[in-house]
Amino acid sequence: MSQYWNQRTKRLQPYTPGEQPRDQHYIKLNTNENPAPPSAAVLEAMHAAVDDGLNLYPDPECQKLKQSIADYYSLPIACVFVGNGSDEVLAHIFAGLFDQNKPLVCPDISYSFYPVYARLYDIELKKIPLDENFKLDLKTWPTENGGVIFANPNAPTSLAVELDEIRAFLDRNKDSVVVVDEAYVDFGAQSCATLLGEYPNLLVVQTVSKSRSLAGLRVGFALGDAQLINGLERIKNSFNSYPLDKIALAGAQAAFEDVQGFEAARKNVIRVRERARVSLQKLGFEVLDSSTNFLFARPLFMPAEKVYLRLRDAGVLVRYFNESRISEYLRITVGTEQEMAVLVEKLIELKGG
């Protein structure tokens, strides 16, 4: 610990991403990346953006990308905010929209960046336990709060909340911002974007990293009432007024305009996921329903940590969380058909050994 760190830096416990080992070649089923490459249209747009204009700053307002997103969701452009990955968008939300004088409400098992940002921005966090089946029951959530945030579908549990349940909560919780983090929504859940015209305190956060195969670009966005979006713009322009580079802007815009390529890749992930679920169940796993591009599974034949370590030794990475309530589960990203076949093969060998 450096003597030059201030007290805030000393208190922080940074987010830990999925491991990225370099000691050998692994099949990576641990970081929820899309196994499909970006579409040809997206790659063509990015190649075209690599020209002599790179000596100039990109559009700080990201107008063309915002317009493509607005058109896709049938929203005014004033209701769209973009940032350098959805994590940066979330950081601006924590910095500018949550009331620091009241607790922020979130699930006890969810995206582990939420508590990191709460500590960074000195926000008290009130965690509401998921039920015994890992479901999020919004009927039990308090409305006296400084803000609400939850992932839908949830990570790492893969379960989604129905739109009617979220609507009912929004009807009760009108005095603070409600953020629905929809990183995985395209794989089987209903987006709250359809509710935006009814609830000025609702903010929907999404990313191009998962369903649009662009994790390497780092582009995220928020959808919400123009007043909420304007608040995020004030934060962004006080922090980094050029968050997205020219190539990222071109690639993300093309990804929203290539609806056919997006739908094909999304549906393929769902198809492979359902086949993998059946295979895991036959191998002795308890597998939760999934509306994401991963499976949350509990091996019944061996402790989860041991399965994780044995798979790692065999060249297959999955995610293990040594945390209360979920230490007997593995989060398994949906890879290609070939990658999932190798996973099944290694699990059969593991059980036989």
C-alpha positions as CSV (number, residue, x, y, z in Angstrom):
1,M,0.0,0.0,0.0
2,S,1.5,3.3,-1.1
3,Q,2.2,6.0,1.4
4,Y,0.9,8.5,-1.2
5,W,-2.5,7.0,-1.6
6,N,-5.4,9.0,-0.1
7,Q,-7.8,7.5,2.4
8,R,-10.5,6.8,-0.3
9,T,-8.0,4.8,-2.4
10,K,-6.9,2.8,0.7
11,R,-10.5,1.8,1.4
12,L,-11.3,0.6,-2.1
13,Q,-11.7,-3.1,-2.9
14,P,-11.5,-3.1,-6.7
15,Y,-13.7,-5.3,-9.0
16,T,-12.1,-8.6,-10.0
17,P,-12.8,-9.6,-13.6
18,G,-12.8,-13.1,-14.9
19,E,-9.3,-14.6,-15.1
20,Q,-7.4,-14.2,-18.3
21,P,-4.4,-16.7,-17.9
22,R,-1.7,-16.8,-20.5
23,D,0.1,-19.9,-19.5
24,Q,-1.6,-22.1,-22.1
25,H,-4.5,-22.0,-24.6
26,Y,-7.9,-22.2,-22.9
27,I,-11.4,-22.6,-24.0
28,K,-12.8,-19.4,-22.3
29,L,-16.2,-20.0,-20.8
30,N,-15.7,-17.7,-17.9
31,T,-16.3,-14.1,-19.1
32,N,-19.6,-14.2,-20.9
33,E,-18.2,-13.0,-24.3
34,N,-20.2,-13.8,-27.4
35,P,-18.7,-16.8,-29.3
36,A,-19.6,-15.3,-32.7
37,P,-17.5,-12.6,-34.3
38,P,-19.0,-9.3,-35.3
39,S,-21.0,-9.3,-38.5
40,A,-19.4,-8.5,-41.8
41,A,-21.3,-5.2,-41.9
42,V,-19.8,-4.2,-38.6
43,L,-16.2,-5.1,-39.6
44,E,-16.6,-3.2,-42.9
45,A,-17.8,-0.1,-41.0
46,M,-14.8,-0.3,-38.7
47,H,-12.4,-0.7,-41.5
48,A,-13.8,2.3,-43.3
49,A,-13.4,4.4,-40.1
50,V,-9.6,3.7,-40.2
51,D,-8.7,6.6,-42.5
52,D,-6.8,9.8,-42.3
53,G,-9.4,11.3,-40.1
54,L,-7.9,9.6,-37.0
55,N,-5.8,12.6,-36.4
56,L,-9.0,14.5,-35.4
57,Y,-11.1,14.1,-32.3
58,P,-14.2,11.9,-32.7
59,D,-17.7,13.4,-32.3
60,P,-18.0,14.2,-28.6
61,E,-21.8,14.0,-28.8
62,C,-21.8,10.6,-30.6
63,Q,-24.8,11.8,-32.6
64,K,-24.9,9.1,-35.3
65,L,-24.6,6.3,-32.8
66,K,-27.2,7.8,-30.6
67,Q,-29.5,8.2,-33.5
68,S,-29.1,4.6,-34.5
69,I,-29.9,3.4,-31.0
70,A,-32.8,5.8,-30.7
71,D,-34.2,4.5,-34.0
72,Y,-33.8,0.9,-32.9
73,Y,-35.8,1.5,-29.7
74,S,-38.2,4.1,-31.2
75,L,-37.1,6.8,-28.8
76,P,-36.1,10.5,-29.2
77,I,-32.3,10.9,-29.5
78,A,-32.5,13.1,-26.3
79,C,-33.3,9.8,-24.4
80,V,-30.0,8.1,-25.3
81,F,-26.6,8.3,-23.5
82,V,-23.5,6.5,-24.6
83,G,-20.3,5.7,-22.8
84,N,-17.1,3.8,-22.8
85,G,-18.6,0.4,-21.9
86,S,-21.7,0.0,-19.7
87,D,-19.4,0.0,-16.6
88,E,-18.5,3.7,-17.3
89,V,-22.2,4.4,-17.8
90,L,-22.9,2.8,-14.4
91,A,-20.1,4.9,-12.9
92,H,-21.7,8.1,-14.1
93,I,-25.0,7.0,-12.7
94,F,-23.5,6.3,-9.3
95,A,-21.8,9.7,-9.4
96,G,-24.7,11.8,-10.5
97,L,-28.1,10.2,-10.0
98,F,-28.2,8.3,-6.7
99,D,-28.9,10.2,-3.4
100,Q,-25.9,9.9,-1.1
101,N,-28.0,10.7,1.9
102,K,-30.1,7.5,1.6
103,P,-29.1,3.9,1.0
104,L,-29.0,2.5,-2.5
105,V,-30.9,-0.8,-2.8
106,C,-29.7,-3.7,-4.8
107,P,-29.8,-7.6,-4.7
108,D,-27.4,-9.4,-2.4
109,I,-26.2,-11.6,-5.3
110,S,-25.7,-9.6,-8.5
111,Y,-23.0,-7.8,-10.5
112,S,-20.1,-7.3,-8.2
113,F,-19.2,-3.9,-9.6
114,Y,-22.2,-2.3,-7.8
115,P,-20.6,-2.5,-4.3
116,V,-17.3,-1.3,-5.8
117,Y,-18.9,1.8,-7.2
118,A,-20.9,2.3,-3.9
119,R,-17.6,2.4,-2.0
120,L,-16.0,4.7,-4.6
121,Y,-18.7,7.2,-4.4
122,D,-19.4,6.9,-0.7
123,I,-22.9,5.5,-1.1
124,E,-24.5,3.3,1.5
125,L,-25.6,0.0,0.0
126,K,-28.6,-1.9,1.3
127,K,-28.6,-5.5,-0.1
128,I,-31.9,-7.3,-0.4
129,P,-31.5,-11.1,-0.3
130,L,-32.7,-13.1,-3.3
131,D,-35.2,-15.8,-2.3
132,E,-34.2,-19.4,-1.8
133,N,-34.5,-20.1,-5.5
134,F,-32.3,-17.0,-6.4
135,K,-35.3,-15.1,-7.6
136,L,-35.6,-11.3,-7.2
137,D,-38.9,-10.5,-5.4
138,L,-39.5,-6.7,-5.9
139,K,-42.6,-6.9,-3.8
140,T,-40.4,-7.0,-0.7
141,W,-38.1,-4.1,-1.7
142,P,-38.3,-0.8,0.3
143,T,-39.3,2.4,-1.4
144,E,-37.5,4.6,1.1
145,N,-34.2,4.7,-0.7
146,G,-31.6,6.8,-2.5
147,G,-31.9,4.8,-5.6
148,V,-32.4,1.2,-6.9
149,I,-30.3,-0.9,-9.2
150,F,-30.6,-4.5,-10.3
151,A,-29.5,-6.5,-13.3
152,N,-32.3,-8.1,-15.4
153,P,-31.6,-10.8,-16.2
154,N,-29.5,-11.1,-13.1
155,A,-25.8,-12.1,-13.1
156,P,-24.5,-14.6,-12.1
157,T,-27.8,-16.3,-11.4
158,S,-29.2,-16.0,-15.0
159,L,-32.8,-15.4,-14.0
160,A,-35.1,-12.7,-15.2
161,V,-37.9,-10.7,-13.7
162,E,-41.1,-10.3,-15.6
163,L,-41.9,-6.8,-17.0
164,D,-45.2,-6.6,-15.0
165,E,-43.3,-7.1,-11.7
166,I,-41.0,-4.3,-12.6
167,R,-43.9,-2.1,-13.6
168,A,-45.6,-2.8,-10.2
169,F,-42.4,-1.8,-8.4
170,L,-42.1,1.4,-10.4
171,D,-45.7,2.3,-9.5
172,R,-44.6,2.1,-5.8
173,N,-41.1,3.6,-6.2
174,K,-41.5,7.1,-7.8
175,D,-39.2,9.3,-5.7
176,S,-35.8,7.8,-6.7
177,V,-34.0,6.6,-9.8
178,V,-34.5,2.9,-10.7
179,V,-31.7,1.5,-12.8
180,V,-32.3,-1.8,-14.7
181,D,-29.0,-3.2,-16.0
182,E,-29.9,-5.1,-19.1
183,A,-26.5,-6.4,-20.2
184,Y,-28.0,-9.8,-21.1
185,V,-31.6,-8.9,-21.9
186,D,-31.4,-9.9,-25.6
187,F,-30.9,-13.6,-24.7
188,G,-34.4,-14.2,-23.4
189,A,-35.9,-11.4,-21.2
190,Q,-38.1,-8.4,-21.8
191,S,-36.5,-5.0,-22.0
192,C,-37.8,-2.2,-19.8
193,A,-37.2,0.2,-22.7
194,T,-40.9,-0.2,-23.4
195,L,-41.8,1.4,-20.1
196,L,-39.7,4.6,-20.5
197,G,-42.5,6.8,-21.6
198,E,-44.4,6.0,-18.4
199,Y,-41.7,6.4,-15.7
200,P,-39.4,9.4,-15.7
201,N,-37.3,7.9,-13.0
202,L,-36.5,4.7,-14.9
203,L,-33.1,4.3,-16.5
204,V,-32.2,1.3,-18.7
205,V,-28.5,0.4,-19.2
206,Q,-27.3,-1.9,-22.0
207,T,-24.1,-2.8,-23.8
208,V,-22.9,-4.0,-27.2
209,S,-20.4,-6.4,-25.5
210,K,-22.7,-9.4,-25.2
211,S,-25.5,-9.9,-27.8
212,R,-23.7,-7.7,-30.4
213,S,-20.3,-9.5,-30.1
214,L,-18.3,-6.3,-29.5
215,A,-16.8,-6.7,-26.0
216,G,-13.5,-5.5,-27.4
217,L,-14.9,-2.1,-28.4
218,R,-16.2,-1.0,-25.0
219,V,-19.5,0.7,-25.8
220,G,-22.4,0.9,-23.4
221,F,-25.5,3.1,-23.3
222,A,-28.4,4.2,-21.2
223,L,-32.0,4.9,-22.2
224,G,-34.2,7.2,-20.1
225,D,-36.1,10.4,-19.7
226,A,-34.3,13.4,-21.2
227,Q,-33.7,15.0,-17.8
228,L,-31.9,11.9,-16.5
229,I,-29.9,11.7,-19.7
230,N,-28.9,15.4,-19.4
231,G,-27.7,14.7,-15.9
232,L,-25.4,11.9,-17.2
233,E,-24.1,14.2,-19.9
234,R,-23.2,16.8,-17.3
235,I,-21.2,14.1,-15.4
236,K,-19.6,12.8,-18.6
237,N,-18.5,16.3,-19.8
238,S,-17.0,16.9,-16.4
239,F,-15.0,13.7,-16.6
240,N,-14.2,12.8,-20.2
241,S,-15.8,14.6,-23.1
242,Y,-14.6,12.2,-25.8
243,P,-15.4,8.8,-24.3
244,L,-15.7,6.8,-27.6
245,D,-13.2,6.7,-30.4
246,K,-14.1,6.9,-34.1
247,I,-13.7,3.2,-34.8
248,A,-15.9,2.2,-31.8
249,L,-18.6,4.7,-32.9
250,A,-18.6,3.3,-36.4
251,G,-18.7,-0.4,-35.2
252,A,-21.4,0.2,-32.7
253,Q,-23.6,2.2,-35.1
254,A,-23.3,-0.6,-37.7
255,A,-24.2,-3.2,-35.1
256,F,-27.5,-1.5,-34.4
257,E,-28.2,-1.1,-38.1
258,D,-27.4,-4.7,-39.0
259,V,-30.6,-6.2,-37.4
260,Q,-30.4,-9.4,-39.4
261,G,-26.9,-10.2,-38.3
262,F,-27.7,-9.4,-34.7
263,E,-30.8,-11.6,-34.7
264,A,-29.0,-14.6,-36.2
265,A,-26.2,-14.5,-33.7
266,R,-28.5,-13.9,-30.8
267,K,-30.8,-16.9,-31.7
268,N,-27.8,-19.1,-32.2
269,V,-26.5,-18.5,-28.7
270,I,-30.0,-19.3,-27.3
271,R,-30.1,-22.5,-29.3
272,V,-26.6,-23.7,-28.1
273,R,-27.5,-22.7,-24.6
274,E,-30.5,-24.9,-24.4
275,R,-28.7,-27.9,-25.8
276,A,-25.9,-27.3,-23.3
277,R,-28.4,-27.1,-20.5
278,V,-29.8,-30.6,-21.3
279,S,-26.3,-32.0,-21.6
280,L,-25.3,-30.6,-18.2
281,Q,-28.5,-31.9,-16.6
282,K,-27.7,-35.4,-17.9
283,L,-24.2,-35.2,-16.5
284,G,-25.5,-34.5,-13.0
285,F,-25.9,-30.7,-12.8
286,E,-28.7,-28.7,-11.3
287,V,-29.1,-25.9,-13.9
288,L,-31.2,-22.8,-13.3
289,D,-33.4,-21.4,-16.1
290,S,-31.4,-18.9,-18.1
291,S,-32.3,-15.8,-20.0
292,T,-28.6,-14.9,-20.5
293,N,-25.7,-16.2,-22.6
294,F,-24.5,-18.3,-19.6
295,L,-25.7,-21.1,-17.4
296,F,-25.6,-21.1,-13.6
297,A,-25.2,-24.7,-12.6
298,R,-24.5,-26.7,-9.5
299,P,-22.7,-30.0,-9.9
300,L,-24.3,-32.7,-7.7
301,F,-21.5,-35.2,-8.0
302,M,-18.5,-33.1,-6.9
303,P,-17.9,-29.8,-5.1
304,A,-18.1,-26.9,-7.5
305,E,-14.6,-25.6,-6.7
306,K,-13.1,-29.0,-7.5
307,V,-14.9,-29.2,-10.8
308,Y,-13.7,-25.7,-11.7
309,L,-10.1,-26.6,-10.9
310,R,-10.2,-29.9,-12.7
311,L,-11.7,-28.2,-15.8
312,R,-9.0,-25.5,-15.6
313,D,-6.3,-28.2,-15.6
314,A,-8.0,-29.7,-18.7
315,G,-7.9,-26.3,-20.5
316,V,-11.5,-25.2,-20.0
317,L,-12.2,-22.0,-18.0
318,V,-15.5,-21.5,-16.2
319,R,-16.3,-19.0,-13.4
320,Y,-16.3,-20.0,-9.8
321,F,-17.4,-17.6,-7.0
322,N,-16.1,-18.5,-3.6
323,E,-19.0,-16.5,-2.0
324,S,-21.8,-17.1,0.4
325,R,-24.8,-18.8,-1.0
326,I,-23.3,-19.4,-4.5
327,S,-20.1,-21.3,-3.7
328,E,-21.6,-24.6,-4.9
329,Y,-22.4,-23.1,-8.4
330,L,-20.4,-22.5,-11.6
331,R,-21.2,-19.9,-14.1
332,I,-20.6,-21.3,-17.6
333,T,-20.6,-19.0,-20.6
334,V,-22.3,-20.4,-23.8
335,G,-19.5,-20.8,-26.3
336,T,-19.5,-22.3,-29.8
337,E,-21.1,-25.7,-30.4
338,Q,-17.5,-27.1,-30.6
339,E,-16.5,-25.5,-27.3
340,M,-19.5,-26.8,-25.5
341,A,-18.9,-30.3,-26.9
342,V,-15.3,-30.1,-25.4
343,L,-16.8,-29.0,-22.1
344,V,-19.1,-32.0,-22.0
345,E,-16.2,-34.3,-23.0
346,K,-14.0,-33.0,-20.2
347,L,-16.8,-33.3,-17.7
348,I,-17.4,-37.0,-18.7
349,E,-13.6,-37.6,-18.3
350,L,-13.7,-35.8,-14.9
351,K,-16.6,-38.0,-13.6
352,G,-14.9,-41.1,-14.9
353,G,-11.7,-40.2,-13.2
